Amino acid sequence: MDQRIRKPPALRRALAAATVAGAVFLGALGASDAGATSSSTTHGCHWANGLPTNVLRQGSTGACVKYLQGKLAVPADGIFGRRTHHAVIVTQEHCGLQTDGIVGASTWDALLHWCRE
């Protein structure tokens, strides 16, 4: 009898995301689609290893929020309000991420590299 334990789909997605994120942080995937390199600033965001280092949440403002809003296809006013927060939650849910509404490394990685529609 086969005694292997099957991993649920959410765990498989999380493991895949961790693998991709690890590769990104090691530089294996190179710079992002914005062409940013280590410690540069593009789209008003600070970048390192192909990902923005800015952590954005409700109440954040500025050019990096506008860049995020463009990626989420919500009106880009540079203010992380209710509409942007909802779009982040929906995206995190769709990508199998923790749905906290905070745009950190995992959410940036999903938006820019592996969970695009």
C-alpha positions, -999 to 999 in steps of 0.1 A, spaced: 0 0 0 13 34 -9 20 54 23 30 87 6 11 118 17 -3 140 -11 3 177 -6 -29 198 -10 -29 222 -41 -24 253 -19 7 238 -3 21 228 -38 15 264 -50 32 278 -19 62 255 -23 64 265 -60 63 302 -50 90 297 -24 112 280 -50 107 308 -75 112 335 -48 144 318 -37 157 317 -73 149 354 -77 167 364 -45 197 344 -56 197 363 -89 189 332 -110 161 349 -128 179 381 -135 163 416 -136 126 423 -138 106 432 -169 114 468 -159 151 462 -166 160 472 -130 192 459 -115 204 457 -79 198 488 -58 184 509 -86 152 529 -87 126 524 -114 89 534 -115 95 552 -82 103 519 -65 136 507 -51 146 474 -67 170 446 -58 174 412 -74 146 418 -99 119 428 -74 108 461 -58 119 463 -22 91 487 -12 65 471 11 32 488 3 0 487 23 -32 507 27 -22 543 33 10 541 12 14 568 -14 37 577 -43 50 566 -76 56 530 -65 19 528 -56 11 541 -91 33 514 -106 15 487 -85 -19 501 -95 -9 498 -131 0 462 -126 -33 456 -109 -53 475 -135 -69 499 -111 -70 537 -114 -35 549 -108 -37 578 -85 -7 569 -63 -29 564 -32 -32 528 -17 -68 530 -7 -97 506 -5 -99 498 -42 -62 490 -44 -63 470 -12 -92 450 -26 -73 444 -58 -43 432 -39 -64 408 -18 -81 394 -49 -47 389 -66 -32 373 -35 -61 349 -33 -59 341 -70 -22 334 -67 -24 313 -36 -7 338 -13 -15 349 22 -43 374 18 -31 402 40 -34 431 16 3 439 21 25 440 -10 58 425 0 83 403 -17 60 374 -24 32 396 -38 57 416 -60 72 383 -72 37 369 -81 27 401 -99 59 405 -119 70 370 -126 48 340 -121 12 348 -115 1 370 -144 -32 365 -163 
